[in-house]
């Protein structure tokens, strides 16, 4: 087997187990629940309907009514709708105007209990406020950036939303460099009130397109949901690194069959690693997602 991706860089072994002790400060709860963690999907307006139809045919669930709105602090126009599915929630945007600065790279929207308190705590935990707090049609939003260049939107609604609990909790798949992994995990763990579930420094590279190699894989859990931190040198074959969310399904092959019948394409896999089977799917409009299921005896 080749030397591990991080072993060659000589950093992972030097940092010890610092990330497992990240949540040292006690703060009031900020997160609400995983069903309010929305993956942000930007699609060309003429591809929105095809994407929505394909995604719902693959995973089930339903869409809210599509509206046209300004969801940024500067002038813009986009269609906007939510996909509420058993495996995760998506916010779909089809901009008919150019996408303003600071948007399009925020991977998720996290519902918070108090947006001002969330901003204060995010700053304290090492995040940069990339787009300052601004009003939207139903509440207030802010875009922050965590160490490693991980952009997230935090949002608060004037009237608290009520979505059904998820059947399975998706993984927010975050790719970071070994230089910034510790800072990201430490800061986000403190912010979310979460904890490190596992820290595998010899994870099989098969599931990121690097067979016969290893990389570092850190799993986090909080009331926001799951985050999987994939620590690599950035030498990733397409489509790895483009998938923002990993969806837990009961049967990978059945899900792939549904997806391809609904117009999606299999971009990678299935592969078996880390005790599960996974694959990567490309949907109409360009959205890329990972799916996974545990290996059954």
N, C-alpha and C positions, 0 to 999 in steps of 0.2 A: 504494500500500500504506500502511496506517496505520502510525503510529510503533510501534516494537517495544514489547512489554509492559514490558521492563526499561528500554528506552531512555527511556521516559517517566518512569521513576522515577529515572533518572540515576545508578544505582549500579553497574551491571555494568561500565561502561567504566572506572570509577575504581579498580577493584580489581586491574587488571592480570592477570598470569598466576600469581598466588600459589598457586592450587590445584595447579598442575602440579608444584610443588616441595614438596608436603605431606609426603611420606614421608622426612623427613630423619633420623629417629632409627632406629637398628637395634635391634630387640627380638627375642627368641626367637619362633618361629612360634606363632601363636595359633589360626588357622583350620585346618580339616582338609580339607574338600573340598565342592564345590557340592551334591552329593546330600544333604548333611546340613543344608542351609539349608531349613528347613521353614516354609512359609507357614502362619500360624495362622488357622484358619477357625472362627468361632463360629457355630453353627447351633442353632435350637430343636430339642429332642430329637425331636419328631415330624417334622422335616424332614431329619434326618441321612441316613437311608437313601435318600431321593429324591435328595439332593445327591450322595452317593457314587455311586449308579448313573449319574446324569447325567454327572458329571465323568469317570468311568472310561470310559463309552461314547464320550465326546468325544476323550479323549487316550490311552486304553489304560492298561495297568498293573493293579495289584491293591491291595486293602486288607489291612492286618493285621487280626487278630481284634479285634473291638470289646470293650473292657473298661469297667468302671465303677470310677472311682478318685477320690482326692483329689489334685489336681495343684497345689494352692495351699498357702501356709503357714498359712492359716486354714481352718476347717471349710467344706467344699463338696463337691459331688458332681457328676461329669460322666461321660458316655461319652467314651471316648478311643480313637482309632485313627489309623494312618498310611495315607495314600495314596501308594504308591510308583509313580510313572509315569515314562515316558521323558522328560518335559519338566519335571519338578520334583516335589518332595516336599511333602506337605501334612500338617499335624497338625489333626485334626478334633475339636472339642469340642462336646458337646451338654449343657450344664449343666441339671440338674434343680433346682438351688438358685440363688439369686441369685449373680451373678459377683462375687467379692470385689474390693475396691479394688486397682488396679494391673494388673488383667487385663482382656482384651477389647480393649485398644488396642495391645498389643504385636504388631507386624505380622509378625515372623518369630522363629524360634528358630535360633540359630547354635550348632553343636557346636564347643566349644573344647577344646584339649589339656589345659589346667589352669585350672580355674574361678577359683581364687584369684589366679593371675597375670593372668588375663583381666580381673578386676575392678580390680586395681591399675592395669593399663595403660589400661583404659577411663576411669578417673578421671583419670589423667595426661593423657589426650587430650581431656578436656573433657566427658565424659559424667557424668551424675548417676545415682546408684544409686537407682532408684525403689522397687524391692522388694528388700531385702537377700537375700543368698544363703540358700537354704533347701533342705532335702532333699525329694526327690520319691521315688516308689516305686522308681526305677531309677538315681538319681544325685543331682545337685544342680543348682539353677537360680538365676538372678538376672535381674531386669528392670532395664535401664538406659535412660536417655533421653539422646539426642544433641541438640546445638543444633538448634533448629528444631522441637523437640517430637517427634522421631522415636524411638519406643519399640521396643526389641528385647529378646528374651529370649535369654540365653546359657545353654547347658546342657552338662553333662558327665555321661557315663554310667559307672557302676561297671564295667560290661563294655562295651568299645568296640563300637559297632554296626558292621554291615557291609552297606551298601546298594550295589546295582549302580550303576556310573557312569551319568550321564545321557546321553541322545542329544543333547539340546540344553540349554544353560544358560539358565534363565529370568532375567528382569530384575526385581530388587527395585525397584519404582517409588516413589521418594520425592519428594513435593512439599514444597518449602520456599520461604520468602520470600527475596527478595534480601538482606534484613538478616542472615540466618543461613546462607546458602548456603556462604560461605567457611569459616565455623567448622565446619559439618557436614562438608564435604569434607575439610578439613585434618585434623580429628580422626579421622574414620572411616578415612581413608587410612593414617594412622599406626597406628591400632589394628589394622587388617586386614593391614598389610604390602602393601597394593595400590598401584595407580597410576591416574592419570587417563589414560584412553584417548583421549578427545576432549572438547573444550569449545566447543560451538557457540553463539555468542551471538546468532545470527540463525536459529535453528531455526524451521521453518514451523509456525505455530500450528494447522494443520489437524488434527494428531493429538492435540490437547487441546481440540478444539471451538472454536478461535479462528481461523477462516479469515481470510486477508488480514492477519494479524498475525504477529509473531515473539516468541519467548521464548528463554531460555537453557537449554540441555540439556547436562548434564555426564554422561559415561559413565565409570564406575569398574570396575576389575577386580581381583580378589584371589582367594586360595584359598577364600574364602567363596562366590565366584560373581560375578555382575554386579550393579551398582547403577546405575540411571539416575536422576539428580537433575534434576527438573523445577522450574526456578526461575520462579515466576510471582507475579502480584499477588493470586492467590486468587480472581479473577473467572472461575470455571470452571463451565460448564454441566454438569448431570448427564449422564452418570455419571462424568465425569473428576474425579480426586481420590479417588474411592472404590475404584479398582482398586489393589491392593497389589502385584500380580505381573503381569508380561508374559511370556507363553509363546511361544517360538519354534516355529513349525510349518512344514511343508513347503508347505502350500497353505491359504491363509486361507479361501477359499470352501468347500473340502471340509470344513474343520474347522467352519465355521459350519453347514454342512448336517448334520453329525453332531450338533452341539450342539442345534440346533432339533429334530431328530428325538428327541433324548433329553430334551426338556422345557425346555431353556434358551431364553433370548430374546436377540436381537441388540439391544443398547442404543445402539450408535453404530457408524458405518462400514458397509462398509470405506472407508478413505481412504488416499491415497498421499501420503507425506511422508517426508523423511529417507532416501530410497532404499529404502523398504519400504512394504508394504501392512499396515494394521492395522485392528483392529475391537475392540469391547468387548462382552463377553457377560455376561448375568446368569443365574446358575444357581439351581435350586430351593433355597430356604432363604436366598437373598439374597446369596450370594457373587458378587462382580463381578471379572472378570479381563479383561486385554487379551491379544490374540493378534497375532502379526506374522510376516511372512515377507519376505525380500528381493524387490525388484522384479526380475522376469526380463526380459531383452531381448525 
